[in-house]
Amino acid sequence: MSSHFRSILARIIWLQIVAFAVAAAAVVLAIYLLLNSTSVRFENQSLHVHAANIAKYLKQQPDGSLTFDLPSELRSYYANGLGGLTYAITDNDGHLLFSSTSGDVRIVKNPHTGRPTYFQSANRRRSYLASSLPVQVGSQQVWVQVTRNIRRPGLVTDDVIVHYLRHVGWFAIPIILFVLITDFFVIRRVLRPVVLASHKARTIDPQRLDVRLPTQDLPREVMPLVEMINQGLSRVEEGFRVQRDFTADAAHELRTPLSVLRMRIDGLEDREAAKHLRADVDAMSHVVNQLLEVAELDGVMLDPSETADLHRVCLDVVELLAPLALSQGKDIALTGSEEKVRVRGHTGMLIQAVRNLVENAVKYSPKGSTIEVRAEPRGIVRVLDEGRGISELEREKIFRRFWRRDRIQTSGAGLGLAIVARVVELHGGSVNVENRPTGGAAFSLDLSNALIV
């Protein structure tokens, strides 16, 4: 099937149009052949009747000669070729005895059959000859041949085929259109459950694997496919659940050994070695905490009635991370709206998302630079730094889990921005990144869809 007919509805309608066209052509051909056959039979019968009627006026005289006393009205009828009819009477040797015209109108000069014979002219146009054999006139046998003019087709065929079929055709077109339009709405209604199932399928993503395609009122032919899809979704959901639970369980199990390890490091006499080991443990604890956050976010559902203030969220993050930035010789500033920017969302999740962005900005900004956190009234949070920016190739990758630009030199597990993307997704927003004209990167959390006006 052509790519232009990918829709089931379009395919069915197109196939029905083709079927109607083929059926109409077959019906027209069948009617034509039937009418043609009937017309030929009627023509032959008509010519036979004419021949039998003409034979009644043949008589044999006492001297053995034949006379043909055709009434004047019939003689005039045949002489003028009315109805396209002419006749010729021949003897058994094929010699012309009588004719309706001055010329020889015989089609068969000397037939060799003893029964009525019908002929069609050589140019295949319909013209028939009836020869009644034998016609016994006294002691003689003669042949009566009746010919219909080939330039005057039979009235039955002319009237029925030319006029009747034309009228039937114009009458059939509205019926076919009505049937096609009715089929369109009927098929569309039949396929409505399939369409609804496809719309439901669009809502399925890795965070909504509990969604199943509806099976109510589905056509029997489609039901097995939908059931297999739902079974496949159940297996995928179970796999994600096992993976999420494993991540959460592993992170929980790692917390206790890390706490014990930190306590033992604090008891070391070599303070320099303890300092480096403590930094490594803190980095590991940070990764474990991020793994727990990821596991929690994968299974969380937001309360639609919960609200958050983006200005307050940004303020809390700046106050929390200001000591970290200052300790590294960097400034951090809160700009934008000083009024409340209320959105539908979870305050703790939004703080975590903005915090991850600011931590990244502090990490990759040079000394003496300023990290700007801006809350805009239209529900957008921007974090701007003065680092080296993000290349075009990396802009899509940085929000993937466990992706890092430099796996050798960069610490962390590559989960910070993935957590940001997940939090924004839960709030129905989007996260974007672009390079600033003056240098550095600008991350934007667009929560305008959740903005409370």
C-alpha positions, 0 to 999 in steps of 0.5 A, a space after each residue: 500500500 502506498 505511503 499516502 494511505 497510512 491511515 486505516 480509514 483512508 485505506 478502507 475508503 480507497 479500497 471501497 472506491 476501487 471496489 465500487 469502480 470495479 463493480 460498476 464496470 463489471 455491472 455495466 459490462 454485464 448489462 451491455 453483454 446481456 442486452 446485446 445478447 438479448 438484442 441479437 436474439 430479438 433481431 434474429 426472431 424479428 428477421 425470422 418473422 419477417 421471412 416467414 411472413 414474406 414466404 406466405 405471398 409466394 405461389 406456384 403457377 400451373 406451369 411451374 413458375 413462381 409468383 410473388 404477390 406482396 401487398 402494396 403497403 408491405 412492398 412500399 415498406 421494404 422498398 423504402 428500407 423502413 426499419 432498415 429491412 430489405 428482402 431477397 428470394 433465391 432458388 435452390 441454386 442461389 439465383 435471385 428470384 425476387 428482391 425489395 430493391 433493384 440491386 442484389 441485396 443477398 448476403 448468402 449466395 448459396 446456403 448449404 444448410 437446411 435450417 434457419 441461418 443467421 449471419 453478421 456482416 463482415 465489418 462487425 457492425 450489427 446487421 443480420 440475415 434470416 434465411 428460412 429453409 426450406 420454404 416449400 412452394 408447390 414443388 419448388 424449394 426457395 430461400 427467403 433472406 431478410 436483411 436489416 441495414 447495418 447503418 440502422 442499429 436495432 431499436 432495442 439496443 439503441 434505446 436501452 444501452 444508450 439512454 437507459 445506462 446513461 440514466 442509471 449512471 447518473 442515478 447511481 453516482 449519488 447512491 455511491 457517494 452516499 454510501 462512501 460518506 456513510 462508510 466514512 462516518 461508520 468506520 470512523 466511529 468503529 475506529 474511535 477506540 483505536 484513536 483513543 488508545 493511540 492518544 493514551 499511548 502518547 502520555 506514556 513515558 519512563 515516568 508514567 509507565 503505570 498507564 495502560 491502553 484502554 481495551 473497551 470497545 476495541 475491534 476484535 482484530 486490534 485487541 490482541 495487539 493492544 493486550 500485548 502492548 499492555 503486557 509489555 508495558 507491565 514488564 517494562 514497569 516492573 523492570 524500572 521498579 526493580 532498577 529504582 528500588 535497587 538504586 535506592 536500596 544500594 544508596 541507603 546501604 552505602 550511607 552507613 558505611 560512609 558514616 562509619 568511614 568518616 568517623 574513623 577518618 576523623 580519628 586519624 592522627 595524620 590530619 593532612 591524610 584525613 583531610 583528603 580522605 574526608 573530601 573523598 568521603 564527602 564526594 561519595 556521600 554526595 553521589 549517594 544522596 543524588 542517587 537517593 534523590 533520583 530514586 525518589 523523583 522517579 516515583 514521586 507524584 506532585 500535589 496539584 494544590 501545593 504552591 511555591 514561591 520562586 523568589 523565596 526558592 532563589 533566596 534560600 539557595 543563594 543564602 545556602 551557597 553564598 559561603 561556598 562561593 565566597 570561599 572560592 573567591 566568587 560572588 553570588 547575587 540574587 536579581 530579578 523580581 523582589 515580589 512573590 512569584 507563585 507557581 504550582 509545585 513542591 518547594 523542596 524539589 525546586 530548591 534542589 533543582 536551583 541549588 544544583 544549577 548554582 552549584 554547577 555555576 560555582 564549580 565552573 566559574 573562574 575566581 573573581 566572577 559573579 554567579 547571578 540567580 534571577 527570578 522573573 515574574 513570568 515564572 522563569 528562573 535563570 542562573 547565569 555564570 561566567 564560565 566557558 559556556 556549553 557547546 552545541 553538541 553538549 547541550 542535549 547531553 548534559 541533562 542525561 543521567 551519569 553524563 560528564 564532560 570529563 570523566 577523568 578530571 571531573 568529580 561527581 556522578 553526572 546526576 545534578 543536571 538530570 535531577 534538575 531536568 526531572 524536577 522541571 518535568 514533574 512541574 510541567 516546565 522545561 529547562 534550557 541552556 544557552 551561552 551568554 554573549 559576554 561569556 558563560 552559560 545561562 540556564 533557564 527553568 521555565 515554569 510559566 505553565 505552572 504560574 499562578 496569576 
